[in-house]
Amino acid sequence: MGRRPSSGRPVRGAAGRPERLDRLGCGAKSPDEEREVAAPQLWHDRAGAIDHRRQHQLQDPEVLGSREDRTQRPKLDLLGTLAASAGLFALVLGFSTAETTVCTPPLTIAALVGGASLLVLFVRMEARVEHPLLPLRVLADRGCGASCLAIALAMVSMFGAFLFLTFYFQEQLAYTPTRAGMAFLPMTLAVMATAATAETTLLPRFGPRALVALGMGSGAIAMLLLTKLDVHSSYATAVGLPLVLLGIGVGLVIATAINTGTLGVEARDAGIASAMINTSQQIGCAVGTALLSTIASGATSAHQPAGALVADATVHGYAAAFWCSAGVAASARS
């Protein structure tokens, strides 16, 4: 009589331990099911810990200071930009207007003096401003400064040949515009072949100084050969070889200057150095074209009163410009 049913023991045991109630109704869970139940709680705990560390980092004064430094952009050097642009424009204007009259007009003098003054002012401004458009340390670098000077002088001496030869092809040789453009193909092929060879083979072996000197020498020889042009010259005998030599000179100088111009500058100045090399090329083209056009026009005007034909006087003006180009290339070579 006094014995109680054994079935009551597990009931009392389950009631005494609530965590076992789920085993009564649905049976024991497998390890995979237990991991599925524990995974959300584990993820919640880890996310909470990460969020706590993140809040601590955001409140750290050093982190806040670094974020403020990254969001502060340097101000654009507007005054330096205006001074440099206006100075270069004034120089090109002065060289261009010098050919309009025999006597030097006041506009030419004012433009040349004003342009030079603005460029000097630009240099002084860049030395003092907090965020300069052109940090002077970039030009002070030997490789970058030499590359900018070499490519500018190359464009001053050689780019004018494209303009005068185009006129010569169409006016003296009676080429169509399409044929005149195709006449420059030997020079284009020479530039491509020379630039690729200089970059991969010649530059590592001989160094930049020898290649620039060789390129300037090739350009000077090309210009000297072009001074022999007259109204009866033919493309094959008087123009073809100088174009090939001109292409070799341009390829050597430009490829060498571009590859060495950014070699020694700091990483933060690499973009500025690259932009300066491209700008030097454009400045050389603009100044060289204006200057050589003035020389050619003056020589043509001086040759016409002597009774020469217009065509002979024009070719004589081209020859005078080619002589000056050869002098610039030869001086840059040394």
C-alpha positions as CSV (number, residue, x, y, z in Angstrom):
1,M,0.0,0.0,0.0
2,G,2.7,2.5,0.8
3,R,4.5,2.3,-2.5
4,R,4.0,5.2,-4.9
5,P,4.0,4.7,-8.6
6,S,7.5,5.0,-10.2
7,S,6.0,7.1,-13.0
8,G,5.8,10.1,-10.6
9,R,9.6,10.3,-10.1
10,P,10.4,11.6,-13.6
11,V,7.6,14.1,-13.3
12,R,8.9,15.5,-10.1
13,G,12.4,15.5,-11.5
14,A,11.3,17.4,-14.5
15,A,9.4,19.9,-12.4
16,G,12.4,20.3,-10.3
17,R,14.7,21.0,-13.3
18,P,12.8,23.2,-15.8
19,E,15.5,22.9,-18.5
20,R,14.4,19.3,-19.0
21,L,10.8,20.1,-19.8
22,D,11.5,20.4,-23.5
23,R,12.8,16.8,-23.5
24,L,9.5,15.6,-22.1
25,G,7.4,17.0,-24.9
26,C,9.6,16.8,-28.0
27,G,12.4,14.5,-27.0
28,A,16.2,15.2,-26.8
29,K,17.7,17.5,-29.4
30,S,20.6,16.6,-31.6
31,P,23.9,18.5,-31.5
32,D,23.1,20.2,-34.8
33,E,19.8,21.5,-33.5
34,E,21.5,22.8,-30.4
35,R,24.1,24.7,-32.5
36,E,21.3,26.2,-34.6
37,V,19.6,27.4,-31.4
38,A,22.9,28.8,-30.0
39,A,24.1,30.5,-33.2
40,P,21.8,33.6,-33.1
41,Q,22.8,34.2,-29.5
42,L,26.5,33.8,-30.3
43,W,26.2,36.2,-33.2
44,H,24.3,38.7,-31.1
45,D,27.1,38.6,-28.4
46,R,29.8,39.1,-31.0
47,A,28.0,41.9,-32.7
48,G,27.5,43.6,-29.4
49,A,31.2,43.3,-28.7
50,I,32.2,44.7,-32.1
51,D,29.7,47.6,-31.7
52,H,31.2,48.4,-28.3
53,R,34.7,48.5,-29.7
54,R,33.5,50.6,-32.6
55,Q,31.9,53.1,-30.3
56,H,35.1,53.3,-28.3
57,Q,37.2,54.0,-31.5
58,L,34.8,56.7,-32.6
59,Q,35.2,58.4,-29.3
60,D,39.0,58.2,-29.4
61,P,40.5,61.7,-30.0
62,E,43.2,60.4,-32.2
63,V,40.8,58.7,-34.5
64,L,38.6,61.8,-34.6
65,G,41.6,63.9,-35.5
66,S,42.7,61.6,-38.3
67,R,39.1,61.6,-39.8
68,E,39.0,65.4,-39.7
69,D,42.4,65.6,-41.5
70,R,41.2,63.3,-44.3
71,T,38.0,65.4,-44.8
72,Q,39.9,68.7,-45.0
73,R,40.9,69.3,-48.6
74,P,43.7,71.7,-49.5
75,K,42.5,74.9,-51.1
76,L,43.1,75.5,-54.7
77,D,45.9,78.0,-55.5
78,L,43.7,80.3,-57.6
79,L,46.1,83.2,-57.6
80,G,49.0,81.0,-58.7
81,T,46.9,79.5,-61.5
82,L,45.9,82.9,-62.8
83,A,49.5,84.2,-62.6
84,A,51.0,81.2,-64.5
85,S,48.3,81.2,-67.1
86,A,48.3,84.9,-67.7
87,G,52.1,84.9,-67.9
88,L,52.3,82.2,-70.5
89,F,49.5,83.7,-72.5
90,A,51.3,87.1,-72.5
91,L,54.6,85.5,-73.7
92,V,52.9,83.7,-76.6
93,L,51.0,86.9,-77.4
94,G,54.2,88.9,-77.4
95,F,56.1,86.4,-79.7
96,S,53.1,86.3,-82.1
97,T,52.6,90.0,-82.4
98,A,56.2,90.7,-83.0
99,E,55.8,89.8,-86.7
100,T,53.0,92.2,-87.5
101,T,55.2,95.3,-88.1
102,V,58.8,96.0,-88.8
103,C,59.2,98.1,-85.6
104,T,58.5,96.5,-82.3
105,P,55.0,97.5,-81.3
106,P,54.2,98.6,-77.8
107,L,51.9,95.6,-77.4
108,T,54.7,93.2,-78.0
109,I,57.0,94.9,-75.4
110,A,54.2,95.1,-72.9
111,A,53.2,91.4,-73.4
112,L,56.8,90.1,-73.1
113,V,57.6,92.2,-70.0
114,G,54.3,91.5,-68.4
115,G,54.5,87.8,-69.1
116,A,58.0,87.5,-67.6
117,S,57.0,89.5,-64.6
118,L,53.9,87.3,-64.0
119,L,56.0,84.2,-64.2
120,V,58.5,85.6,-61.7
121,L,55.6,86.5,-59.4
122,F,54.2,83.0,-59.8
123,V,57.5,81.5,-58.6
124,R,57.6,83.8,-55.6
125,M,54.0,82.9,-54.7
126,E,54.6,79.2,-54.9
127,A,57.5,79.5,-52.5
128,R,55.2,81.1,-49.9
129,V,51.7,79.7,-50.3
130,E,50.6,76.8,-48.0
131,H,49.2,74.6,-50.8
132,P,51.1,75.6,-54.0
133,L,49.9,74.7,-57.4
134,L,53.5,73.7,-58.3
135,P,55.7,72.9,-55.3
136,L,59.2,74.2,-56.1
137,R,60.7,71.0,-54.7
138,V,59.4,69.2,-57.8
139,L,61.4,71.4,-60.1
140,A,64.4,71.3,-57.7
141,D,64.6,67.5,-58.3
142,R,67.4,67.0,-60.7
143,G,65.6,64.3,-62.8
144,C,62.3,66.1,-63.0
145,G,63.8,69.6,-63.7
146,A,66.1,68.3,-66.4
147,S,63.3,66.3,-68.1
148,C,61.0,69.3,-68.2
149,L,63.7,71.5,-69.7
150,A,64.7,68.8,-72.2
151,I,61.2,68.2,-73.5
152,A,60.4,72.0,-73.6
153,L,63.5,72.7,-75.7
154,A,62.9,69.8,-77.9
155,M,59.4,71.0,-78.7
156,V,60.6,74.6,-79.2
157,S,63.2,73.4,-81.8
158,M,61.3,70.6,-83.5
159,F,57.6,71.3,-83.3
160,G,57.8,74.3,-85.7
161,A,59.0,71.9,-88.4
162,F,55.6,70.3,-88.5
163,L,54.0,73.7,-89.3
164,F,56.4,74.8,-91.9
165,L,56.6,71.5,-93.7
166,T,52.8,71.3,-93.9
167,F,52.9,74.7,-95.6
168,Y,55.7,73.5,-97.9
169,F,53.9,70.3,-98.9
170,Q,50.7,72.1,-99.8
171,E,52.0,75.3,-101.3
172,Q,55.3,74.4,-103.0
173,L,54.8,70.7,-103.7
174,A,51.0,71.1,-104.3
175,Y,50.0,68.2,-102.0
176,T,46.4,67.7,-101.0
177,P,45.8,67.8,-97.2
178,T,45.5,64.0,-97.1
179,R,48.7,63.5,-99.0
180,A,50.5,66.1,-96.8
181,G,49.4,64.2,-93.7
182,M,50.6,60.9,-95.1
183,A,54.0,62.6,-95.9
184,F,54.7,62.6,-92.2
185,L,54.3,58.9,-91.8
186,P,58.1,58.2,-92.0
187,M,58.6,60.5,-89.0
188,T,55.6,58.9,-87.1
189,L,57.0,55.4,-87.6
190,A,60.5,56.5,-86.5
191,V,59.0,58.0,-83.4
192,M,57.2,54.8,-82.5
193,A,60.2,52.5,-83.1
194,T,62.7,54.8,-81.4
195,A,60.5,55.4,-78.3
196,A,59.9,51.7,-77.8
197,T,63.6,50.8,-78.2
198,A,64.8,53.7,-76.0
199,E,62.4,52.8,-73.1
200,T,63.2,49.0,-73.0
201,T,66.8,48.7,-74.2
202,L,68.7,52.0,-74.6
203,L,67.7,53.8,-71.4
204,P,68.8,51.1,-68.9
205,R,72.1,50.7,-70.8
206,F,73.2,54.2,-71.6
207,G,71.3,56.4,-69.2
208,P,69.1,59.5,-69.9
209,R,71.8,62.1,-70.5
210,A,73.3,60.2,-73.5
211,L,69.9,59.6,-75.0
212,V,68.8,63.2,-74.7
213,A,72.0,64.4,-76.2
214,L,71.7,61.9,-79.1
215,G,68.1,62.9,-79.7
216,M,68.9,66.6,-79.7
217,G,71.8,66.0,-82.1
218,S,69.5,64.0,-84.5
219,G,67.0,66.8,-84.4
220,A,69.7,69.4,-85.1
221,I,71.0,67.5,-88.1
222,A,67.4,67.2,-89.4
223,M,66.9,70.9,-89.2
224,L,70.2,71.7,-90.9
225,L,69.2,69.4,-93.8
226,L,65.8,71.2,-94.0
227,T,67.6,74.5,-94.5
228,K,68.5,73.3,-98.0
229,L,64.9,73.3,-99.2
230,D,63.9,75.4,-102.2
231,V,60.9,75.6,-104.4
232,H,62.2,72.8,-106.7
233,S,63.2,70.3,-104.0
234,S,61.6,66.9,-104.1
235,Y,60.2,64.9,-101.2
236,A,62.4,61.8,-101.7
237,T,65.7,63.7,-101.9
238,A,65.2,66.7,-99.5
239,V,62.5,65.8,-97.0
240,G,62.3,62.1,-96.4
241,L,65.7,61.7,-94.6
242,P,65.2,64.8,-92.4
243,L,61.8,63.5,-91.3
244,V,63.2,60.2,-90.2
245,L,66.0,61.9,-88.3
246,L,63.4,64.2,-86.7
247,G,61.3,61.3,-85.6
248,I,64.4,59.6,-84.1
249,G,65.2,62.8,-82.1
250,V,61.6,63.3,-80.9
251,G,61.3,59.6,-79.9
252,L,64.6,59.6,-77.9
253,V,63.9,62.9,-76.1
254,I,60.3,62.3,-75.2
255,A,60.6,58.7,-74.2
256,T,63.6,59.4,-72.0
257,A,62.1,62.5,-70.4
258,I,58.8,60.8,-69.5
259,N,60.5,57.8,-68.0
260,T,63.0,59.7,-65.9
261,G,60.9,62.7,-65.0
262,T,59.1,61.0,-62.1
263,L,61.8,58.6,-61.1
264,G,63.3,60.4,-58.2
265,V,60.5,62.5,-56.8
266,E,58.5,61.6,-53.7
267,A,55.4,59.5,-54.0
268,R,53.2,62.4,-53.1
269,D,54.7,64.5,-55.9
270,A,54.5,61.9,-58.7
271,G,51.3,63.3,-60.1
272,I,52.6,66.8,-60.1
273,A,55.8,65.8,-61.8
274,S,54.0,63.9,-64.5
275,A,51.6,66.9,-65.1
276,M,54.6,69.2,-65.2
277,I,56.3,67.1,-67.9
278,N,53.1,67.3,-70.0
279,T,52.8,71.0,-69.4
280,S,56.4,71.6,-70.4
281,Q,55.7,69.9,-73.7
282,Q,52.6,72.1,-74.4
283,I,54.5,75.2,-73.4
284,G,57.4,74.3,-75.7
285,C,55.0,73.8,-78.6
286,A,53.1,77.1,-78.0
287,V,56.2,79.2,-77.5
288,G,58.2,77.5,-80.2
289,T,55.5,77.9,-82.8
290,A,54.9,81.6,-82.0
291,L,58.7,82.4,-81.9
292,L,59.6,80.5,-85.1
293,S,56.6,81.9,-87.0
294,T,57.8,85.4,-86.1
295,I,61.3,84.6,-87.4
296,A,60.0,83.0,-90.6
297,S,57.7,85.9,-91.3
298,G,60.4,88.5,-90.6
299,A,62.8,86.7,-92.9
300,T,60.2,86.4,-95.7
301,S,59.4,90.1,-95.4
302,A,63.1,91.0,-95.6
303,H,63.7,88.8,-98.6
304,Q,60.8,90.1,-100.8
305,P,62.0,93.7,-101.4
306,A,65.1,92.2,-103.0
307,G,63.0,91.2,-106.0
308,A,62.6,87.6,-105.1
309,L,59.4,85.7,-105.9
310,V,56.8,85.1,-103.2
311,A,57.5,81.4,-103.2
312,D,61.3,81.9,-103.0
313,A,60.8,84.4,-100.2
314,T,58.5,82.0,-98.3
315,V,60.9,79.1,-98.5
316,H,63.7,81.5,-97.4
317,G,61.6,82.3,-94.3
318,Y,61.2,78.6,-93.6
319,A,65.0,78.1,-93.9
320,A,65.6,80.9,-91.4
321,A,63.3,79.2,-88.9
322,F,65.0,75.9,-89.5
323,W,68.4,77.5,-88.7
324,C,67.1,78.8,-85.4
325,S,65.6,75.4,-84.6
326,A,68.9,73.8,-85.3
327,G,70.7,76.3,-83.0
328,V,68.2,75.6,-80.1
329,A,68.6,71.8,-80.5
330,A,72.4,72.1,-80.6
331,S,72.5,74.3,-77.5
332,A,70.2,71.9,-75.7
333,R,72.4,69.0,-76.6
334,S,75.3,70.5,-74.7
